[in-house]
Amino acid sequence: MVGKRSVGDYAFDIVNVLFLTAASFLFLFPVWYVAVSSLSSPAAVASGDVTLWPKGFTWQAYELVLKDSRIWEAYANTLFYVGAGTLLNLIMTTLGAYPLSRRQLLGGSAIMAMIVFTMFFSGGLIPSYLNIRDLGLYNTRWVLIVPAAVSAFNLIVLRTFFQTIPESLIESAKIDGAQDIRVLWSVVLPLSKPGLAVMLLFYAVAHWNSWFSAMVYLQDRSLYPLQLVLREILIHAQTSELTANVPQQDVTQVSATIRYATIMIATLPILLLYPFLQKHFVKGVMIGALKE
């Protein structure tokens, strides 16, 4: 039975609400500022007049960015990397996590120890580069997909989720004649939608934000992902192709709004994906948090 709430409980709730509201504002304000700046006139952005609402509303920055063929080409590349990469990630992680979640697996503890070892120690950038070059993956699309097929951390998370499925359920399926592949497909995976949704979100976001591997292993610009093009525009200020038809005296101001618009175009899809996976994400991150 829940007792009557005290004054201290109400005070605690009020402090929590105020703190979380302030924290939310701090986290959301940079995103909001980038959004309103991308919709404001270049002169207003340059003069610092933009704060909470767009000043001199205009779509000019988005029109210039969306006319650039580099953006569309990079967008298509990123969608391929996210789609193919995440699909491979889910398949490989599931096939690795399921047997490791079964207590009957011979040498399972030793295999897990080796997997955990890779989370703390790696061969380094140069051996990885030489390995990828010798495998023939250098400057190909697969260099952003195959080497990152399995994340050790995500494998451990999904293995933990599989371990929460009652062993008796799996034994019942095997008594009925099902083999491991059938048990995985017909019993384990239908019960693991929250865990798989978390893996989908983790891997998709990682692929969407990935740029370092592309910078090291890709030379052909037609293979560049969106984040690498975004990096060129933001850090190296390579906006000359976008501002070719802009009057010379306005180039500096327009370049700033182009950067804000490019950030929004690169960020918006993954922000729109998150609400659809949020309920599964909450269930997934609670794995192992409650013991009954």
DARAGI-V955876 format. One record per pair of residues at least 6 apart in sequence whose ideal C-beta (glycine too) atoms are under 8 Angstrom apart, sorted by the first residue. I is the first residue (numbers start at 1). J is the second residue. If there is no record, write none. Layout:
{{I	J} {I	J}}
This chain:
{{31	267} {32	52} {33	50} {33	51} {34	260} {34	263} {34	264} {35	260} {35	264} {36	50} {36	51} {36	52} {36	53} {36	54} {37	45} {37	50} {37	54} {37	256} {37	257} {37	260} {38	61} {38	62} {38	257} {38	260} {38	261} {38	263} {38	264} {39	54} {39	57} {39	58} {39	59} {39	61} {40	50} {40	54} {40	55} {40	56} {40	57} {40	58} {40	257} {41	55} {41	56} {41	57} {41	58} {41	60} {41	257} {42	60} {42	61} {42	250} {42	253} {42	254} {42	256} {42	257} {43	56} {43	253} {44	50} {44	55} {44	56} {45	55} {45	253} {45	256} {45	257} {45	260} {46	252} {46	253} {46	256} {49	55} {60	254} {60	257} {61	254} {61	257} {61	258} {61	260} {61	261} {62	261} {62	265} {64	242} {64	243} {64	246} {64	254} {64	258} {64	261} {65	71} {65	242} {65	258} {65	261} {65	262} {65	265} {66	72} {66	265} {67	242} {68	241} {68	242} {70	221} {70	224} {70	229} {70	241} {71	226} {71	229} {71	262} {71	265} {73	222} {73	224} {74	224} {74	225} {74	226} {74	228} {74	229} {75	226} {77	141} {77	222} {77	223} {77	224} {77	225} {77	226} {78	207} {78	208} {78	225} {78	226} {78	227} {80	141} {81	141} {81	144} {81	145} {81	207} {81	210} {81	225} {82	204} {82	207} {82	208} {84	145} {85	144} {85	145} {85	148} {85	203} {85	207} {86	200} {86	203} {86	204} {86	207} {88	145} {88	146} {88	149} {89	148} {89	149} {89	150} {89	151} {89	154} {89	199} {89	203} {90	196} {90	199} {90	200} {90	203} {92	149} {92	150} {93	150} {93	151} {93	154} {93	155} {93	158} {93	199} {93	203} {94	158} {94	184} {94	189} {94	196} {96	150} {96	155} {96	159} {97	155} {97	158} {97	159} {97	161} {97	162} {98	159} {98	162} {98	180} {98	184} {98	188} {99	105} {99	108} {99	180} {100	108} {100	111} {100	112} {100	155} {100	159} {101	159} {101	160} {101	162} {101	163} {102	108} {102	170} {103	167} {105	111} {112	156} {112	159} {115	152} {115	155} {115	156} {116	152} {116	156} {118	152} {119	152} {119	153} {122	128} {123	131} {125	216} {128	147} {129	216} {129	217} {132	138} {132	143} {132	147} {132	217} {137	143} {137	146} {137	147} {137	217} {138	217} {139	217} {139	218} {139	219} {139	220} {139	223} {140	223} {141	223} {143	213} {143	217} {143	218} {144	207} {144	210} {144	213} {144	214} {144	217} {144	218} {144	225} {147	213} {148	206} {148	207} {148	210} {148	213} {151	202} {151	203} {151	206} {154	199} {154	202} {154	203} {157	195} {157	198} {157	199} {157	284} {157	287} {158	192} {158	195} {158	196} {158	199} {160	287} {160	288} {161	192} {161	194} {161	195} {161	284} {161	287} {162	188} {162	192} {162	195} {164	287} {164	288} {165	187} {165	188} {165	191} {165	192} {169	187} {170	183} {170	187} {170	188} {173	182} {173	183} {173	186} {173	187} {174	183} {178	186} {178	187} {189	196} {193	280} {194	280} {194	283} {194	284} {195	284} {195	287} {197	277} {197	280} {197	281} {197	284} {198	277} {198	280} {198	281} {198	283} {198	284} {198	285} {200	277} {201	273} {201	274} {201	277} {201	280} {201	281} {204	270} {204	273} {205	270} {208	226} {208	227} {208	269} {208	270} {209	227} {209	270} {210	225} {210	227} {211	225} {211	227} {211	228} {211	230} {211	231} {214	223} {214	224} {214	225} {214	227} {214	228} {215	228} {215	231} {218	224} {218	228} {226	266} {227	266} {230	262} {230	263} {230	266} {232	238} {233	239} {233	242} {233	258} {233	259} {233	262} {234	259} {234	262} {234	263} {237	255} {239	251} {239	254} {239	255} {239	258} {239	259} {242	255} {242	258} {243	251} {243	254} {243	255} {243	258} {246	254} {274	281}}
